[in-house]
Amino acid sequence: MRELMPFLRDLRPECWRLALGTLLLIVSLAASIGLMGLSGWFITATAVAGLTGAYLDIYRPSAGIRFFALARSISRYFERLVHHDAVLRTLARLRGWLFRTLAPLPLARVGRLRRSDLLNRMTADVEALDNLYLRIIGPSLAAVVTLGGTIAVLVLLAGPAGLAVGAVLLAGGILLPLWAWRRGSPHGEAVDRHLPALRGAGVDAVQGLAELRACGAVGRHEQRLMAAADGLAAARARAARLTGAGEGAVGLLAHGALLAALVVGIPLYQAEAISGPLLALVALAALAGGEALTALPGAWQHLGRTRAAARRLLEHADTAADESAAVVDPPPRQALGLALAGVTFRHAAHTPPVLRDGSLTVAPGETVVIHGPSGCGKSTLLDLVAGLIRPDAGTVTLEGVPVHALAEAERFARITYLTQRTELFADSVAGNLRIVDPRADEARMWQALHTVGLDERVRSAPRGLDEWVGEGGGRLSGGEARRLALARLVLTDAPVVLLDEPFRGLDDATAAEVARRLAPWLAERTALIISHDPDSAPPHDRRLPFFELIAPGGE
């Protein structure tokens, strides 16, 4: 259970809400038991009084019944309100913590996670932790307190009959959750296995639909998708059957407690040790006591899944702590030189090398353009320089220091990289720019936008810098989104700049104007630029065909 401790500590800010919710749950359960027991006593006492002509005060018992009925309804409503508010607040903090944990991880490590895995951690794994208090700890505490109090009252009122009821309820309260936990863990593991598979197949189907159609693989992928869906449905069906079995077991347990009350209580009644109405109270209170245990088997069967989710969420916590603890010196103001020496790289062991024994030297302050056909390995070259991937042989150095010897935060303080894919967040223009410098003022942001020729477009927007760009920059054209990503790059102080097709999506006139404006900024830095068309690239000192630079080992 050690993996759950960090998440239990995360409940501290909500401890008062959780305590209040648990208290309200106890009141609700106690009111249900009191309502059932007092109703049984009152009905039986009324019948006895009618038969014998004895005097019976009906006002106080009826007031008690009304009190218990109102207390049960009101406390149940506010218990759910308070508990869910506390748990949703906790889950919101947990999602923020998870994002902050993943953000500083090495990109190579994050890159090994599929998008469906990340989605599963942000959604299903986080949601699985709401079981921890809302369904396991809170109801278990409430059941212990409620049943303990109920048994104590029954023992005081009916002696041995109360003890018999207590023995049955306590035994069931311990054994049923343990049984559900042991039996439910395999089903939870099956759900955890099939859910990411289904999400992965779904993401692949949406993002790779064009490729699937081009390869004639839509049918095969549909079969894979349906197999994952069928596996998940079967796992959930098995879990649902176990939940039903647990609920049935609680019902049998409650009736077992009722039977125990009658078996022990009837001889006591015959011996005139207890009255008939009191026997009815004990029997019906025993039956109602099962309500305190109703939710426990279904909750405890998910404990294994909750623990597995906690382990997955904590998987990267130590690494993230090490990364965030690193102190990064400010990047040097002067340009830095970079070099590749004897670099060989292949994407997989069974594929030919993309680069073989490649070498390149870029002097401090020099701008070099590498050009070549698509798929020859140009983007791989920039990934190697940025340290996103490691060469199979050879070295990549920055001012003589291997790039992988630098902590990632330190490396990216010195290297800024515009990849071929434009990455924009569903945020404002200013929000996307401030990713690289949260303290950037409006003057610097406008200057960066001017450098890429986007300032007039943003000024004409109704909200200016606060204009929403949409998910992935969907509210911008392709060229505008590319220039916004380039403006974000301009805000950095990194002395080494890597640009992969910086003007992709721009028309010739716009690309030429942006290149002219970008030239003074690039002149102060070391730059390595990838371009299909070197004539449209920013002003540069050298241009090299990729195949002259590095001997390719394969397409």
N, C-alpha and C positions, 0 to 999 in steps of 0.2 A: 504493500500500500504506500510505499515511500514516494512513488511517482505522483500521488495525489496531494502530498503535503504542500507544494507550491501553490496549488489552486485553492486549497483550504485557507492558506494565508491570504490569498487574494480576496477572500470574503470579508476580511476585517473591516474595510470601509462600509460595508453593509451590515455589520453585526447587529446594530440596533433594529434595523428593519427585519432581518432574519429572526432575531429573538422575538420581536412582536408577532411576526407571522407564525412562528412555532407556538407561541402562547395562544394565539387565536385558533390554531388548529387543535390544540389541546382542549380549548373551550368548546369547539365544535363537536369533537368526539365525545367529550364528557357530557355535553348536552344531549347528544343522540342516545347515549346509554341511559342517562337520567330520564329522558322522555319515555323510552321504552319501559324501563323498570317501574317508574312512577305510574305510568298508564296501566300497566298490568296490576300493580297494587291497588289502584283506584277502582278499576273495573271489578276486580275480585272482591274488594272490601264493600263496594256498593251492592254486589250480589248477596254477600253474606248478611249485610245489614237489612236488605230487603226480605231475606228469608227468616231472619231472627227478630226483626223489629228493633234492632239495636240502633242507638244514635250514631250518626256519622257526619262529621264536619266536611262538607263537600267543597267549601270555598278555598281553603288553603291548598288542598291537593290540585284542584282545578287551576288555581293561580300558578302553582308550580309547573303544571303541564304547559300552560301558556308561556311561562318564562323560559322553559327549556326549548320549546318550539321556536320562539323568537330568537333566543340566544344561538341556536343551531344555525338558523338561516343567516342572521346578521354576521356572526363570526365566520361562517364559511365564505361569505362574499368578501369580507375585508381580508381574510387570510389569503385568498387567491390574489386579491389586488396587491397586497403588501409583498407577498412572496414573489410574485412575478415581476413586480417593479424592481425588487432587489436583485433578482437573478438576471433580468435583462440589462440592468446597469453593469453587473459583473461581466456578462458576456460582451458588452460593448467595450469595456476596458480590456478584456482578454483578446478581442480581435485587434485592437490597437497595439497591444503588447506583441502579438504574433507578427504583425507587419513590421514593427520595430525590430523584432528578433531576426526576421528573414532579410530585412533591408541591408544590414552590414555584412551578410555572409559573402564569401567569395563567389563571384559570378559563375565560376566553373562549377561550384558545388550546387548553386541554385539551378544552373542549366541542366543538371542531371535530373532534376525533378520535372515531371511532366506537368503541363498546365492543369490537367485534371487532378493530379495529386495536390497541387497548391490549392485548387478550388475546394477539394475535399477537406483539407485542413482548415481553410478559412470558414467553411460552412458546417459540414457534418461533424468534424472532430470537435469544433467549438460548441456546437449545439449538443453533442453527446455529454458535455460536461454539465449541462443544466440538470442532468440526473443526479449529480453529486449531492446537492443540497435539496433541490426541489422535490426529488422523488426518493432519495435514499436516506440522507442524514435527518432532514426535517421530519418526515413521517415516522422514521424509526424512533427518534427521540420522543415524538408525540405519543407513539404507541406505548413505549416503555412507561412514560409518566401516567398516561390515561389508564392503562391496564393495571399499573401498580396501585393507583388510587382507587380504582374500581374494586380490585381484589381486597384491598385493605378495608373498604367500606362493607363489602359482602361478608368478610370474615367477622367484622364487628357485629353485623346484624344476624348472621346465620351460622357462624362458626364453621363446622365441618363442611357444610354445603359450599360456603365461600372458598374454603381451601380446595375442594374438588374442582370447582370452576377455575380457580387460579392455576392449578396444576395443568389442566388441559390447555388453557390459553397461553400460559408461559411456554409449555413444551412446543406448542404449535408456532408460537411467535419466534422461537429460536430455530426450529428445524425447517420450517417452510422457506424462510429467506435463504438459508444455507443450501437447501435443495434446489431452489430456483437459481442461485448463483452457479452451482456446479453444473446443472443441466443447461443453463442459458448461455454459458461462455462459448461453447462451440457454435451455437446459432449466431451469436454476436460476431464471432470471427468470420463466419460465412458471409454475413451482411457486409462487414468491412472489406472482404475480399471482392465481392461482386459489385459493390457500389462504385468504387474507383474505376473498375473495369467498364462499367456502363457509362460513367461520365467521360472516361477517356475515349470510348468508342463514339459517344455523342459529339464530343469536341472535334474529333478527327473527321466525323461525317460533315459537320458544319464548315470547318476551316479547310478541309481537303476535298470538298465536293467536286470542284473542277478537275482535280487530278484523278479522283476516283472515276469520274465519267470518261476522262481521256484514256484511262487504262482499262476501261470496261470492267472495273472492279466494284461497281455499286452493289451488285447482287451479293458478292462475297462479303462485303462490309456490312450489308444489311443483315446477313446471317449472323455475323459476329455480334452485331448490336442486339439482335433478338436473343441470341444465346446468353449474353450478359444480362439482359432484362429478365429472361426466364430464370436464370440462376438467382438473381436478386429476389424475384417474386417467390421462388421456392424457399429461399432462406427466411424471408419475412413470414411466409406461411407457417414454417416450422416454429418460428419464434411466437407467432400469434397462437398456435396450438398450445405451446407451453404456457403462455399467458392465460389462456382459457383454463388449462389444467390447474394453474395456481389459484385462479379465482374459484374454481370448483372445490379445490382443497380447503380454501378458507371457509366456504360455505359448509363443508363437512365438519370442519373444526368447530365452527360456531354451533352447529347442531350437536356435536359431541359434547361441547361445554353445557348445552341445554340438557342433554341426556344425563351428564354427570350431576348437574344440579338436581334433577328429578330423582335419580337413583339414590343420592345421599339425602336429599331434602325430604322425600316422602316419608321415610322412617322417622325422621325428626318431627315431621308434622303429626304422624300417628302417635308419637310419644309426647305430643303437645309441647315440644321444645321450641317450635316456631309456629306462627299462625299461617293460615292458608294464604292470605294476601301477601305475607312476607315471602312465602315459597314462590308465588307468582312473580314477585319482584326479582328474586334471585334468578329464576329461570329465564325471564325475559331480558334481564340485564346481561346474563351470560350469552344469550343469543345476539344481543346488540354489540357485545364486546368484540365479536368478529369483525365489525366495521373498522375497528382500529387497525386490523391486520390486512384489510382488503387490498390496499395498494402495495404492500411490501413484496410479495412474490414477483409481481410484474416489474417492480423497480429493481430489485436485487438481481433479476436475471440479466439486466443490462450492465451490472457492475463490471464484468469482464470487458465489455466494449468500452465503458467509460475509462477503465484503466489503460486499455490499449490506445485510446485517443490521447490520454494524458502523456503516455510515453512518446507518441509521435510528435506531439506539440513541444515536448521538452528536448527532442532529438538534437536540435541545433542551438539550444540555449547557451551551453558552455562556449561553443565556438563564437557565437554572437557576442557574448560577454568579453571574450578575449579581443575580438576585433574592435568593439566599442571602447575598450580600455586603452587601446593604443593611442599615444599622443602623436599627432601629426604636425611636423614643423611646417611653417608657411613655405609654399613653393618658391624656389629661387627665381629672382626677377630676370636673370639672364637666360638666353636660349641654351638648350642642352643638345649635345650630339647623341645620336643613336646609331647602333650597328648590329647587323646580323652576320654571324660567322659560321659557315658550314652547317646551315640549318637544314634539317630534313624533317618532314612532317607527313603523316598519313592519317586519314580520318578513322580508319579501323585497320586491325591487323591483317585482314584478308584483302585490303584494297591497295592499289599501287600508290606510291607517295605523290602527294600534290606538289611538294617542294623537295628537291634533292640537292644537298650540298650547296645551298644558296647563300650568297653573301651580298651585303649592301652596307654602305656607310653614308650617313647623312650628317654633314657638318653642322655645328651650332649656327642657328640663324638661316639655314639653307631651306629652300622649298623645292621638293622633288615631286614630280608627277610620274606615276606608274600607269601605263595603259596597256590594254590587251583585251581579247575577246571574253565574253561571259563564260564563267565556269573554269577559267584557267587557274584560279587560285589567288586572285588579287585581294579579295576580302579576307582570305585565310592569312595572307601576309600581314594585314593590319591587326587581325586578332592575335597573331603571335607578338607583334610589337607592343600591343596593349596588355599582354599578359593574360588574355582570356583563355588561351590554350598554351600548352607546353610543347616545345619541339621534341621530336623523338631523338634527335641528335643536334649538336651545335648549340650556340648561345645567342641570346638576344640581350643586348646591354644598353643601358642608358648612362652616359658619361662613365663607361667602364664598369658599371654595377649591373649584374644580371637583374632583369626586371622582376623575376620571381623571388629575388632576395628581398625585395621591398614589400612591406605590408600593403594590402590592397588599397587601404585608405591613403597611404603615402604615395603609392604608385599613381593613383588617379588624381592626386594633388599636382602631379607633374605632367600627366598625360590627359588630354581631353580628346574624346573620340566621338565623331558623328558617324554612326553606322549607316548601312544602306537602307535600313528600315527606319522610318520616322516614328519615334515613340513620343506620344503626347498623352497627358492625363486628362480625364474628364474634369476640367478645372477652368479657371479664367486664364487669360493671356498672362497676367501678372503671376498667377499661381504656377504656371508652367515655367516661367522665367526664373522664379525664385527657388526652384528646385536646386539649382547650382549655387545660389547665394541668397539665403533667406533674408539677409540684411540689405539687399540691393534696393536703392531708392528709385523713385520714378524717373529721375534724370538719367540714371545709368540705364534703366530699361528702355527709355525712349531712344537713347543713343544706340543701344544694341539693335533696336528695331530699325533705326535709320540706316545702320550699316548694312542691313540685309534688304533694305527697300520695302519694309513692311509698315513703317510708321504712319503713312498716310491712310492705309487701309484700316489700321487700328483706331486712328483718330476719327475716322468717319463712322465707326461703330457707335451705337447708342451709349454704350457703357465704357468705351475706351479700353483701358487696361483691364477693367473688370469684365470685359466681354467674355462670355462662356464659349469655349472652343468645342465642347462636346467630346464624347468618348473617342479616343484615338484621333482627335482633331476633325471629327466628322462634319463640323459646321464650317470648316475651311476647305478651300480647294486643295488639291495635292501640292501645288507649288507654294501656296500660302503656308500650309502645314510644314513643308520642308524648310521654308525660310524662318518660321518660328523656332524650329529645332536648331537651326543655324544661329539664330539670335541668342538662344540659350547658351550655345557654345561660346559666343563672343563675350558673354558675361564672366567667363572663367579667367583665372590668371595663370593657367597652366602654360609652361614654356614649350611644350611639345603638343602639336595639333595633328590629329589623324582624321582625314576626311574621305569618306567612301561615297563617291558619286554625289558631291555636295549640291549639285544643281539639278538633280533628278526631278522631273515634273515641271521645270521652268522653261518658258519659251526662250529663244535665242537672245532677244533684246533684253529681257529681264535678267537672264544669266550673265550677260555681258556687264550690265549695270551693277549687279551684286558683286561680280568679280572685281570691278573697279573700286567699289567702296570697301571691299574686304582686304584689298592689297596692303594698306598701311598697317592693319592689325596683324596680318600674317608676316609682314616684314620683321616684326619684333620677335618672332618665334621660329622654332624648327617645325617644318610642316612636311608631312608625307601624304600625298593626295592620290586617290585612285579615280580614274576616269576612263570611260570608253572613248571619249573625244578629247584628247589633250589640248586641242585648239580652243575649246570653250572653258578650260580650267582657269583658275585664278592665276595671276602672274607668278612665274616660277623661275628658278635658276637652272633646273635640269629636267629633262623628260627622258624616261627609259622604257622601252618595251619590256613587258614582263618576262618574255622568254629570253631576252638578253641578260636580264638581271639574275634569273634563277633558272637552273636547268630543271625542267619539269619531269616528273616521273610518271605522269599520266594526266589525262584530262580531268 
